[in-house]
C-alpha cells in the first residue's frame, strides 16, 4: 500500500480501502493456512463407572498447531514464504504522513536502526530489526555534525562537549533539567525518557536522573533490589556520544 503524504483526502480514503481489502485477504489466507495445517483427530474416550461398567464416547477434535521452538518457527516461516520482506534501511521516515526527503533535511544521510536478535536466522533478524527499530542509526548528517568546526551552526543543537567536559558535566553545563518519571508501563517510561533527553540536549542543560524507585511491571529478579533507575535498563551512562550531546548526573550528584 502506498504511503499517504497528507493534504489529499481522496488518496487517504483510497488508502484506507486498500488496507481494508488487504486486511480481509490476509484474514482469509490465515484461515486457509490454519485449516490446511490443522488435522481432524478422531478420539475415543473410555469412562469407567463406579460399578465397573465402562462407556465410550467418540469425538472428532481439531488438533491445535503444536508448539514450536524458536528455531522451528523460523524454519517454518522461511519454508512457507510467510516472512515479509524487511523494510529498506533507507526508509528512515516514519508513518504514512512522512514528509519527502527534500522536506526533511535532518534525515539526509541517516539509516534505519538495527537490532541484534540472538539465535536468529539473518533473514528473520533483518525483518524483525526493520520492524522493531523505531530509531535511525546513524542519525542524519546534520545532527551528527552539529557544533563541529567549519560546520554551519545547527538550528537547535548546541556544540557537543569535549571528552574532558563529559567527565565534569556539573561545571561544563551549569543549567539543569530535572523530571519525574512516567508511572505507566515500560513503553511509556522509555518514550518519556527519550523526550526529556532530547529536551535537555537541545536546551544545553545537564539532565538530572531521578532517585531509584520501583518501576511499574518490572519486577526485580531474586536477590536484586526492587528500586531501579534508567541506567539499570538502558545504555545511557557509558554512551559517550549521548553524553557529549546531553550530559547526565544522578540525583545524588
VOLOMAR-555970 format. One record per residue (C-alpha): x, y, z; residue in one letter; residue number from 1. Coordinates in Angstrom, 2 decimals, decimal comma, m for minus. Layout:
// VOLOMAR-555970
X | Y | Z | A | NUM $
...
END
This chain:
// VOLOMAR-555970
0,00 | 0,00 | 0,00 | X | 1 $
1,42 | 3,36 | m0,96 | X | 2 $
2,03 | 5,86 | 1,82 | X | 3 $
m0,38 | 8,77 | 2,25 | X | 4 $
1,55 | 12,05 | 2,04 | X | 5 $
m1,18 | 14,21 | 3,53 | X | 6 $
m3,23 | 17,04 | 2,10 | X | 7 $
m5,30 | 14,83 | m0,22 | X | 8 $
m8,46 | 13,32 | 1,27 | X | 9 $
m9,20 | 11,27 | m1,86 | X | 10 $
m5,84 | 9,50 | m1,59 | X | 11 $
m6,40 | 8,90 | 2,11 | X | 12 $
m9,81 | 7,29 | 1,55 | X | 13 $
m8,27 | 5,14 | m1,20 | X | 14 $
m5,50 | 4,09 | 1,18 | X | 15 $
m7,99 | 3,04 | 3,87 | X | 16 $
m9,97 | 0,98 | 1,34 | X | 17 $
m6,82 | m0,75 | 0,08 | X | 18 $
m5,73 | m1,53 | 3,63 | X | 19 $
m9,19 | m2,90 | 4,47 | X | 20 $
m9,19 | m5,11 | 1,37 | X | 21 $
m5,70 | m6,42 | 2,08 | X | 22 $
m6,69 | m7,00 | 5,70 | X | 23 $
m9,68 | m9,14 | 4,64 | X | 24 $
m7,48 | m11,09 | 2,25 | X | 25 $
m4,91 | m11,64 | 4,98 | X | 26 $
m7,55 | m12,99 | 7,39 | X | 27 $
m8,91 | m15,28 | 4,68 | X | 28 $
m5,41 | m16,53 | 3,85 | X | 29 $
m4,64 | m17,12 | 7,53 | X | 30 $
m7,83 | m19,18 | 7,83 | X | 31 $
m6,83 | m21,34 | 4,87 | X | 32 $
m3,36 | m21,91 | 6,27 | X | 33 $
m4,79 | m22,89 | 9,63 | X | 34 $
m7,27 | m25,26 | 8,03 | X | 35 $
m4,55 | m26,90 | 5,96 | X | 36 $
m2,28 | m27,38 | 8,95 | X | 37 $
m4,95 | m28,45 | 11,47 | X | 38 $
m5,91 | m32,12 | 11,04 | X | 39 $
m9,10 | m33,59 | 12,46 | X | 40 $
m8,31 | m36,19 | 15,13 | X | 41 $
m10,83 | m38,91 | 15,83 | X | 42 $
m10,67 | m39,83 | 19,51 | X | 43 $
m12,47 | m42,36 | 21,71 | X | 44 $
m12,94 | m41,56 | 25,39 | X | 45 $
m13,48 | m44,53 | 27,72 | X | 46 $
m15,12 | m43,85 | 31,08 | X | 47 $
m15,22 | m46,47 | 33,82 | X | 48 $
m18,14 | m46,06 | 36,22 | X | 49 $
m18,13 | m46,92 | 39,91 | X | 50 $
m20,00 | m50,19 | 39,21 | X | 51 $
m17,20 | m51,33 | 36,93 | X | 52 $
m19,10 | m50,79 | 33,71 | X | 53 $
m17,47 | m48,75 | 31,01 | X | 54 $
m18,95 | m46,35 | 28,47 | X | 55 $
m17,38 | m44,99 | 25,31 | X | 56 $
m17,80 | m41,59 | 23,71 | X | 57 $
m16,43 | m40,88 | 20,27 | X | 58 $
m15,46 | m37,39 | 19,31 | X | 59 $
m13,82 | m35,50 | 16,47 | X | 60 $
m11,40 | m32,83 | 17,68 | X | 61 $
m9,35 | m30,16 | 15,95 | X | 62 $
m5,71 | m30,71 | 16,70 | X | 63 $
m4,27 | m27,30 | 17,53 | X | 64 $
m0,97 | m26,34 | 15,94 | X | 65 $
1,80 | m27,85 | 18,05 | X | 66 $
4,04 | m25,51 | 19,98 | X | 67 $
7,19 | m24,76 | 18,06 | X | 68 $
10,61 | m23,83 | 19,29 | X | 69 $
12,04 | m20,53 | 18,09 | X | 70 $
14,26 | m22,38 | 15,63 | X | 71 $
11,35 | m24,44 | 14,28 | X | 72 $
9,18 | m21,34 | 13,91 | X | 73 $
11,89 | m19,58 | 11,91 | X | 74 $
12,31 | m22,61 | 9,67 | X | 75 $
8,56 | m22,77 | 9,07 | X | 76 $
8,37 | m19,07 | 8,17 | X | 77 $
11,20 | m19,44 | 5,69 | X | 78 $
9,96 | m22,68 | 4,11 | X | 79 $
6,41 | m21,39 | 3,64 | X | 80 $
7,44 | m17,93 | 2,43 | X | 81 $
5,33 | m16,33 | 5,17 | X | 82 $
8,13 | m13,96 | 6,13 | X | 83 $
7,50 | m10,46 | 4,76 | X | 84 $
10,34 | m8,52 | 3,14 | X | 85 $
12,31 | m6,25 | 5,51 | X | 86 $
11,74 | m2,51 | 5,46 | X | 87 $
14,60 | m0,95 | 3,45 | X | 88 $
17,39 | 0,57 | 5,54 | X | 89 $
17,00 | 3,79 | 3,57 | X | 90 $
13,38 | 4,15 | 4,70 | X | 91 $
14,06 | 6,49 | 7,61 | X | 92 $
10,77 | 8,42 | 7,69 | X | 93 $
8,08 | 7,01 | 9,96 | X | 94 $
4,32 | 6,82 | 9,37 | X | 95 $
2,13 | 7,25 | 6,32 | X | 96 $
2,26 | 11,02 | 6,60 | X | 97 $
6,08 | 11,15 | 6,48 | X | 98 $
7,43 | 14,06 | 4,51 | X | 99 $
9,54 | 13,65 | 1,38 | X | 100 $
13,38 | 13,67 | 1,74 | X | 101 $
13,73 | 17,19 | 0,38 | X | 102 $
11,47 | 18,40 | 3,21 | X | 103 $
13,32 | 16,52 | 5,96 | X | 104 $
16,96 | 17,67 | 5,87 | X | 105 $
17,58 | 16,12 | 9,30 | X | 106 $
17,12 | 12,65 | 7,74 | X | 107 $
19,65 | 13,10 | 4,95 | X | 108 $
22,49 | 10,65 | 5,50 | X | 109 $
20,52 | 8,66 | 8,09 | X | 110 $
19,90 | 4,92 | 8,09 | X | 111 $
17,28 | 2,81 | 9,79 | X | 112 $
18,36 | 1,46 | 13,18 | X | 113 $
19,13 | m2,22 | 13,70 | X | 114 $
18,52 | m4,77 | 16,44 | X | 115 $
20,56 | m7,90 | 17,05 | X | 116 $
18,48 | m10,96 | 17,94 | X | 117 $
20,42 | m13,92 | 19,41 | X | 118 $
19,84 | m17,39 | 17,91 | X | 119 $
18,08 | m15,91 | 14,92 | X | 120 $
18,50 | m16,61 | 11,22 | X | 121 $
19,91 | m13,50 | 9,48 | X | 122 $
16,91 | m13,40 | 7,13 | X | 123 $
14,47 | m13,41 | 10,05 | X | 124 $
16,61 | m10,96 | 12,00 | X | 125 $
16,61 | m8,45 | 9,15 | X | 126 $
12,80 | m8,42 | 9,13 | X | 127 $
12,45 | m8,17 | 12,91 | X | 128 $
15,09 | m5,47 | 13,09 | X | 129 $
13,50 | m3,36 | 10,36 | X | 130 $
10,09 | m3,55 | 12,05 | X | 131 $
11,14 | m3,08 | 15,69 | X | 132 $
13,85 | m0,43 | 15,38 | X | 133 $
11,99 | 2,85 | 15,74 | X | 134 $
15,16 | 4,98 | 15,66 | X | 135 $
17,68 | 5,89 | 12,98 | X | 136 $
21,30 | 4,79 | 13,19 | X | 137 $
23,30 | 6,56 | 12,02 | X | 138 $
21,41 | 9,77 | 12,56 | X | 139 $
21,25 | 12,36 | 9,83 | X | 140 $
24,46 | 14,10 | 8,85 | X | 141 $
23,19 | 17,49 | 10,04 | X | 142 $
22,61 | 16,23 | 13,59 | X | 143 $
25,84 | 14,24 | 13,78 | X | 144 $
27,98 | 17,18 | 12,70 | X | 145 $
26,15 | 19,79 | 14,77 | X | 146 $
28,59 | 22,12 | 16,51 | X | 147 $
31,70 | 20,76 | 14,83 | X | 148 $
34,32 | 23,17 | 13,42 | X | 149 $
33,70 | 24,56 | 9,94 | X | 150 $
30,09 | 23,38 | 10,02 | X | 151 $
27,12 | 25,70 | 9,75 | X | 152 $
25,52 | 26,16 | 13,22 | X | 153 $
22,68 | 23,75 | 13,94 | X | 154 $
19,15 | 25,09 | 14,20 | X | 155 $
18,67 | 23,57 | 17,67 | X | 156 $
21,63 | 21,57 | 18,97 | X | 157 $
24,43 | 23,36 | 20,83 | X | 158 $
28,05 | 22,27 | 20,24 | X | 159 $
28,91 | 18,90 | 21,83 | X | 160 $
31,02 | 18,72 | 24,97 | X | 161 $
34,64 | 17,65 | 24,82 | X | 162 $
35,70 | 14,35 | 26,38 | X | 163 $
37,03 | 16,26 | 29,40 | X | 164 $
33,78 | 18,20 | 29,79 | X | 165 $
31,82 | 14,94 | 29,73 | X | 166 $
33,68 | 13,95 | 32,92 | X | 167 $
32,73 | 17,21 | 34,63 | X | 168 $
29,18 | 18,00 | 33,48 | X | 169 $
28,34 | 19,96 | 36,64 | X | 170 $
30,94 | 22,58 | 35,75 | X | 171 $
30,51 | 22,33 | 31,96 | X | 172 $
26,78 | 22,95 | 31,82 | X | 173 $
25,53 | 24,57 | 34,97 | X | 174 $
21,92 | 24,63 | 33,90 | X | 175 $
19,96 | 21,54 | 34,87 | X | 176 $
16,76 | 19,76 | 33,94 | X | 177 $
15,00 | 17,54 | 36,47 | X | 178 $
11,97 | 15,42 | 35,73 | X | 179 $
9,55 | 12,99 | 37,30 | X | 180 $
9,44 | 9,53 | 35,66 | X | 181 $
6,33 | 8,32 | 33,91 | X | 182 $
4,28 | 6,00 | 36,12 | X | 183 $
2,97 | 3,88 | 33,25 | X | 184 $
4,32 | 0,74 | 31,61 | X | 185 $
7,77 | 0,28 | 30,11 | X | 186 $
6,94 | 1,78 | 26,71 | X | 187 $
5,66 | 4,97 | 28,35 | X | 188 $
8,76 | 5,10 | 30,56 | X | 189 $
11,06 | 4,67 | 27,56 | X | 190 $
9,33 | 7,31 | 25,43 | X | 191 $
9,25 | 9,84 | 28,26 | X | 192 $
13,00 | 9,33 | 28,80 | X | 193 $
13,69 | 9,90 | 25,10 | X | 194 $
11,67 | 13,11 | 25,20 | X | 195 $
13,40 | 14,52 | 28,27 | X | 196 $
16,90 | 13,56 | 26,98 | X | 197 $
16,13 | 15,41 | 23,73 | X | 198 $
14,80 | 18,42 | 25,62 | X | 199 $
17,96 | 18,59 | 27,75 | X | 200 $
20,21 | 18,25 | 24,69 | X | 201 $
18,58 | 20,98 | 22,61 | X | 202 $
18,36 | 23,37 | 25,56 | X | 203 $
22,00 | 22,87 | 26,58 | X | 204 $
21,19 | 21,51 | 30,02 | X | 205 $
22,53 | 18,68 | 32,16 | X | 206 $
19,83 | 16,08 | 32,77 | X | 207 $
19,35 | 15,02 | 36,39 | X | 208 $
18,15 | 11,44 | 36,71 | X | 209 $
15,52 | 10,79 | 39,40 | X | 210 $
16,24 | 8,73 | 42,53 | X | 211 $
15,99 | 4,94 | 42,32 | X | 212 $
12,41 | 3,75 | 42,57 | X | 213 $
10,12 | 0,80 | 41,90 | X | 214 $
9,35 | 0,54 | 38,19 | X | 215 $
5,81 | m0,45 | 37,27 | X | 216 $
5,51 | m4,03 | 35,93 | X | 217 $
9,29 | m4,58 | 36,00 | X | 218 $
9,80 | m6,95 | 38,90 | X | 219 $
13,32 | m7,37 | 40,21 | X | 220 $
14,97 | m10,76 | 39,92 | X | 221 $
15,52 | m12,76 | 43,06 | X | 222 $
18,30 | m11,23 | 45,12 | X | 223 $
18,17 | m7,87 | 43,32 | X | 224 $
16,93 | m4,59 | 44,73 | X | 225 $
13,38 | m3,61 | 43,85 | X | 226 $
14,27 | 0,02 | 43,21 | X | 227 $
15,84 | 0,70 | 39,82 | X | 228 $
16,96 | 3,53 | 37,63 | X | 229 $
17,17 | 4,17 | 33,91 | X | 230 $
20,84 | 3,19 | 33,74 | X | 231 $
19,86 | m0,28 | 35,03 | X | 232 $
17,65 | m0,79 | 31,99 | X | 233 $
19,18 | 1,11 | 29,07 | X | 234 $
22,69 | 2,05 | 27,99 | X | 235 $
22,93 | 5,73 | 28,88 | X | 236 $
25,77 | 6,23 | 31,37 | X | 237 $
28,56 | 4,83 | 29,16 | X | 238 $
27,27 | 6,08 | 25,81 | X | 239 $
29,91 | 8,73 | 25,05 | X | 240 $
28,14 | 10,19 | 22,02 | X | 241 $
24,95 | 10,64 | 24,06 | X | 242 $
26,82 | 12,20 | 26,99 | X | 243 $
28,58 | 14,71 | 24,70 | X | 244 $
25,21 | 15,94 | 23,48 | X | 245 $
23,23 | 15,53 | 26,68 | X | 246 $
25,27 | 15,06 | 29,87 | X | 247 $
23,69 | 13,18 | 32,77 | X | 248 $
24,12 | 13,19 | 36,52 | X | 249 $
22,31 | 11,29 | 39,25 | X | 250 $
20,08 | 12,99 | 41,77 | X | 251 $
22,66 | 12,20 | 44,44 | X | 252 $
25,35 | 14,01 | 42,43 | X | 253 $
END
